[in-house]
């Protein structure tokens, strides 16, 4: 694939990609329909209990029956939430591991085309930021998302218990953390990369001029050889970078589709159950869908962050060549 990318023979079958995406998404929807059917059956029972609650001799009997049905829904929700959280965690680990393998390769090509300063600056920055970001999101964001889901389930057990504001605050904290982390990541790499690329471009141009001027007889030929080496390294680096972009998208695409399909199921269930079931059940399903949106945004955000980082490393090499 790298050879095809470098020589311009690589082609993407967009039709096949579209068909595979649709097939994957529909298969996930079918898998989640069973969950939706179970929730619907229990919610209908809860709706019936609410209608006949006044006929019970003691209100505690009706509340106990409602609590039993609600706990069954809670078990189903917890199982699905833990499943997608594990999928999200594994996806973050895979993307982080892949980037830690890809970045040294791209930096080696930068050195091969004369980007010594760029490589020297970007190597510690990429290793540190990639590792810290992946560990931070996995060990901080995922537990916060799980905590928010638990608060949603607890707040809907009884009307006298209200933790919705705390759950909402937890989701807001997740959003703030994502914004700060992504801003720092992209900002640091962008500033350092552009400055280093400018320095490397001027250094290469100066070196070529010195070789042509002060090396007798073979100076011009040697300078042209350097041009060929730099251009070849640029071509290979861009090919590896494009391959890295494709792999980064492929790694996170399935988890994103899986989480999005589950969000659609929860939101659809909440909308369809609103006329027939208890409002607490409807509120619980809608809020769980909102919690999973945070997980979806986290995966999309880290994918975009790594995508832009690869593009930045590719751009640094292009700027270096342009400046010479």
C-alpha positions as CSV (number, residue, x, y, z in Angstrom):
1,X,0.0,0.0,0.0
2,X,2.9,2.4,0.8
3,X,4.4,1.7,-2.6
4,X,1.1,2.4,-4.3
5,X,0.7,5.6,-2.4
6,X,4.2,6.7,-3.2
7,X,3.8,6.0,-6.9
8,X,0.3,7.4,-7.2
9,X,-1.4,4.1,-8.1
10,X,-3.4,3.8,-4.9
11,X,-7.2,3.9,-5.4
12,X,-10.0,3.9,-2.9
13,X,-13.2,2.0,-3.6
14,X,-15.7,4.5,-2.1
15,X,-18.7,2.3,-3.0
16,X,-17.3,-0.7,-1.1
17,X,-16.5,1.5,1.9
18,X,-20.0,2.9,1.9
19,X,-21.5,-0.6,1.7
20,X,-19.3,-1.9,4.5
21,X,-20.2,1.1,6.7
22,X,-23.9,0.6,6.1
23,X,-23.7,-3.1,6.7
24,X,-21.8,-2.6,10.0
25,X,-24.2,0.0,11.3
26,X,-27.3,-2.0,10.4
27,X,-25.8,-5.1,12.1
28,X,-25.2,-3.1,15.2
29,X,-28.7,-1.8,15.1
30,X,-30.0,-5.4,14.8
31,X,-27.9,-6.5,17.8
32,X,-29.3,-3.6,19.9
33,X,-32.9,-4.2,18.9
34,X,-33.0,-7.1,21.4
35,X,-32.0,-4.7,24.1
36,X,-34.7,-2.3,23.0
37,X,-37.3,-5.1,23.0
38,X,-36.4,-6.1,26.6
39,X,-36.6,-2.5,27.8
40,X,-39.9,-2.0,25.9
41,X,-41.4,-5.1,27.6
42,X,-40.4,-4.1,31.1
43,X,-41.5,-0.4,30.4
44,X,-44.9,-1.5,29.3
45,X,-45.3,-3.5,32.5
46,X,-44.3,-0.4,34.5
47,X,-46.9,1.6,32.6
48,X,-49.6,-1.0,33.5
49,X,-48.5,-0.9,37.1
50,X,-48.7,2.9,37.2
51,X,-52.3,2.7,35.9
52,X,-53.4,0.2,38.5
53,X,-51.3,1.6,41.4
54,X,-54.3,3.1,43.0
55,X,-56.0,-0.3,43.2
56,X,-53.3,-1.7,45.5
57,X,-54.3,-1.7,49.1
58,X,-51.0,-0.3,50.1
59,X,-49.0,2.1,48.0
60,X,-45.8,0.5,49.0
61,X,-46.8,-2.7,47.1
62,X,-47.1,-0.7,43.9
63,X,-43.9,1.1,44.5
64,X,-42.1,-2.2,45.3
65,X,-43.4,-3.7,42.0
66,X,-42.2,-0.6,40.1
67,X,-38.8,-0.8,41.8
68,X,-38.4,-4.4,40.8
69,X,-39.1,-3.6,37.1
70,X,-36.9,-0.6,37.2
71,X,-34.0,-2.6,38.6
72,X,-34.3,-5.0,35.7
73,X,-34.0,-2.1,33.3
74,X,-31.0,-0.8,35.3
75,X,-29.3,-4.2,34.9
76,X,-29.8,-4.1,31.1
77,X,-28.5,-0.5,30.9
78,X,-25.4,-1.2,33.1
79,X,-24.5,-4.2,30.9
80,X,-24.7,-2.2,27.7
81,X,-22.9,0.9,29.1
82,X,-20.0,-1.2,30.5
83,X,-19.8,-3.0,27.2
84,X,-19.4,0.3,25.2
85,X,-17.1,1.7,27.8
86,X,-14.8,-1.3,27.3
87,X,-15.0,-0.8,23.6
88,X,-14.1,2.9,24.0
89,X,-11.2,2.1,26.3
90,X,-9.8,-0.6,23.9
91,X,-10.1,1.9,21.0
92,X,-8.2,4.6,22.9
93,X,-5.5,2.1,23.8
94,X,-5.2,0.9,20.2
95,X,-5.0,4.4,18.7
96,X,-2.4,5.5,21.3
97,X,-0.3,2.4,20.6
98,X,-0.5,2.9,16.9
99,X,0.5,6.5,17.1
100,X,3.5,5.7,19.3
101,X,4.6,3.3,16.6
102,X,3.9,5.7,13.7
103,X,5.4,8.9,15.0
104,X,9.0,7.6,15.2
105,X,8.7,6.4,11.6
106,X,7.6,9.8,10.4
107,X,10.3,11.5,12.4
108,X,12.9,9.2,10.9
109,X,11.8,10.3,7.5
110,X,12.0,14.0,8.7
111,X,15.6,13.4,9.6
112,X,16.2,11.8,6.2
113,X,15.1,15.0,4.5
114,X,17.1,17.3,6.7
115,X,14.5,18.0,9.4
116,X,16.9,17.5,12.2
117,X,15.6,20.4,14.3
118,X,12.0,19.4,13.6
119,X,12.6,15.8,14.7
120,X,14.5,16.9,17.8
121,X,11.7,19.1,18.9
122,X,8.8,16.9,17.8
123,X,10.1,13.6,19.2
124,X,9.8,14.4,22.9
125,X,6.6,16.4,22.3
126,X,4.8,13.7,20.4
127,X,5.9,10.9,22.7
128,X,4.9,12.8,25.9
129,X,1.6,14.2,24.6
130,X,0.5,11.0,23.0
131,X,1.2,8.9,26.0
132,X,-0.2,11.3,28.6
133,X,-3.3,12.0,26.5
134,X,-4.1,8.4,26.0
135,X,-3.6,7.4,29.7
136,X,-5.5,10.5,30.9
137,X,-8.5,9.9,28.7
138,X,-8.6,6.2,29.6
139,X,-8.1,6.7,33.4
140,X,-10.1,9.9,33.9
141,X,-12.7,10.4,31.2
142,X,-14.0,6.8,31.2
143,X,-14.6,6.7,35.0
144,X,-16.2,10.1,34.8
145,X,-18.6,8.9,32.1
146,X,-19.4,5.7,34.1
147,X,-20.0,7.9,37.2
148,X,-22.4,10.1,35.2
149,X,-24.3,7.1,34.1
150,X,-24.6,5.8,37.6
151,X,-25.9,9.1,38.9
152,X,-28.5,9.1,36.1
153,X,-29.7,5.6,37.2
154,X,-29.8,6.6,40.9
155,X,-31.6,9.9,40.4
156,X,-34.5,8.2,38.7
157,X,-35.1,5.5,41.3
158,X,-37.3,7.8,43.4
159,X,-38.8,11.2,42.7
160,X,-37.5,12.4,46.1
161,X,-33.9,11.6,45.1
162,X,-32.6,14.1,42.5
163,X,-29.0,13.9,41.3
164,X,-29.7,15.2,37.8
165,X,-27.7,18.4,38.3
166,X,-24.7,16.5,39.6
167,X,-24.9,14.2,36.6
168,X,-25.1,17.2,34.3
169,X,-22.2,18.8,36.1
170,X,-20.1,15.6,35.5
171,X,-20.9,15.6,31.8
172,X,-19.9,19.3,31.7
173,X,-16.6,18.5,33.4
174,X,-16.0,15.9,30.7
175,X,-16.6,18.4,28.0
176,X,-14.3,20.9,29.6
177,X,-11.6,18.4,30.0
178,X,-11.8,17.3,26.4
179,X,-11.6,20.9,25.2
180,X,-8.6,21.7,27.4
181,X,-6.7,18.5,26.5
182,X,-7.3,18.8,22.7
183,X,-6.4,22.5,22.7
184,X,-3.1,21.9,24.6
185,X,-2.2,18.9,22.4
186,X,-2.8,20.6,19.0
187,X,-1.4,24.0,20.2
188,X,1.9,22.7,21.5
189,X,2.6,20.5,18.4
190,X,1.6,23.2,15.9
191,X,3.7,26.0,17.4
192,X,6.8,23.8,17.8
193,X,6.4,22.2,14.4
194,X,6.1,25.3,12.4
195,X,9.1,27.0,14.1
196,X,11.3,24.0,13.7
197,X,10.2,23.5,10.0
198,X,11.2,27.1,9.2
199,X,14.6,26.6,10.8
200,X,15.2,23.3,9.0
201,X,14.2,24.8,5.6
202,X,16.7,27.7,6.0
203,X,19.4,25.4,7.2
204,X,19.1,23.0,4.2
205,X,19.1,26.0,1.8
206,X,22.3,27.3,3.5
207,X,24.0,23.9,3.4
208,X,23.2,23.5,-0.3
209,X,24.6,26.9,-1.1
210,X,27.8,26.2,0.9
211,X,28.3,22.8,-0.9
212,X,27.8,24.4,-4.4
213,X,30.2,27.3,-3.6
214,X,33.0,25.8,-1.6
215,X,33.3,22.2,-2.8
216,X,35.2,22.2,-6.0
217,X,34.3,20.2,-9.1
218,X,31.7,17.9,-7.6
219,X,29.9,20.5,-5.4
220,X,27.0,21.0,-7.8
221,X,26.5,17.3,-8.4
222,X,26.6,16.5,-4.7
223,X,24.0,19.3,-4.1
224,X,21.7,17.8,-6.7
225,X,22.1,14.4,-5.1
226,X,20.9,15.9,-1.8
227,X,17.9,17.2,-3.6
228,X,17.0,13.7,-4.9
229,X,17.4,12.2,-1.4
230,X,15.3,14.9,0.2
231,X,12.5,14.5,-2.5
232,X,12.5,10.7,-2.1
233,X,12.3,11.0,1.6
234,X,9.4,13.4,1.3
235,X,7.5,11.1,-1.1
236,X,7.9,8.1,1.3
237,X,7.1,10.2,4.3
238,X,3.8,11.4,2.8
239,X,3.0,7.9,1.7
240,X,3.5,6.6,5.2
241,X,1.6,9.5,6.6
242,X,-1.4,8.9,4.4
243,X,-1.3,5.2,5.3
244,X,-1.3,6.3,9.0
245,X,-4.4,8.5,8.4
246,X,-6.2,5.5,6.8
247,X,-5.3,3.2,9.7
248,X,-6.2,5.8,12.4
249,X,-9.7,6.2,10.8
250,X,-10.1,2.4,10.5
251,X,-9.2,1.8,14.2
252,X,-11.8,4.2,15.6
253,X,-14.5,3.7,12.9
254,X,-16.1,0.5,14.3
255,X,-16.3,1.7,17.9
256,X,-17.9,5.0,16.8
257,X,-20.5,3.2,14.8
258,X,-21.2,0.8,17.7
259,X,-21.6,3.6,20.2
260,X,-23.7,5.7,17.8
261,X,-26.1,2.8,17.2
262,X,-26.6,2.4,20.9
263,X,-27.2,6.1,21.4
264,X,-29.9,5.9,18.6
265,X,-31.5,2.9,20.3
266,X,-31.7,4.7,23.7
267,X,-33.0,8.0,22.2
268,X,-35.6,6.1,20.1
269,X,-36.7,4.0,23.1
270,X,-37.2,7.1,25.2
271,X,-39.2,8.8,22.5
272,X,-41.5,5.8,21.8
273,X,-42.1,5.0,25.5
274,X,-43.0,8.6,26.5
275,X,-46.8,8.1,25.9
276,X,-47.1,4.7,27.6
277,X,-44.5,4.5,30.4
278,X,-43.4,6.2,33.5
279,X,-41.7,9.6,33.0
280,X,-38.7,8.4,35.1
281,X,-38.0,5.6,32.7
282,X,-38.2,7.9,29.7
283,X,-35.9,10.4,31.5
284,X,-33.4,7.7,32.4
285,X,-33.2,6.4,28.8
286,X,-32.7,9.9,27.3
287,X,-30.1,10.8,29.8
288,X,-28.1,7.6,29.3
289,X,-28.1,8.4,25.6
290,X,-26.7,11.8,26.5
291,X,-24.0,10.2,28.6
292,X,-23.0,8.0,25.7
293,X,-22.7,11.0,23.5
294,X,-19.8,12.2,25.7
295,X,-18.0,8.9,25.1
296,X,-18.7,9.2,21.3
297,X,-17.3,12.8,21.3
298,X,-14.2,11.5,23.2
299,X,-13.5,8.9,20.6
300,X,-14.1,11.3,17.7
301,X,-12.0,13.9,19.4
302,X,-9.0,11.7,20.0
303,X,-9.3,10.4,16.4
304,X,-9.4,14.0,15.0
305,X,-6.5,14.9,17.3
306,X,-4.2,12.1,16.1
307,X,-5.4,12.7,12.5
308,X,-4.4,16.4,12.7
309,X,-1.1,15.4,14.3
310,X,-0.2,13.1,11.4
311,X,-1.2,15.8,9.0
312,X,1.0,18.3,10.9
313,X,4.0,16.0,10.7
314,X,3.4,15.6,7.0
315,X,3.0,19.4,6.6
316,X,6.3,20.0,8.5
317,X,8.2,18.1,5.9
318,X,6.5,20.0,3.1
319,X,7.3,23.3,4.7
320,X,10.9,22.2,5.1
321,X,11.2,21.4,1.4
322,X,9.3,24.6,0.4
323,X,11.7,26.8,2.5
324,X,14.8,25.4,0.8
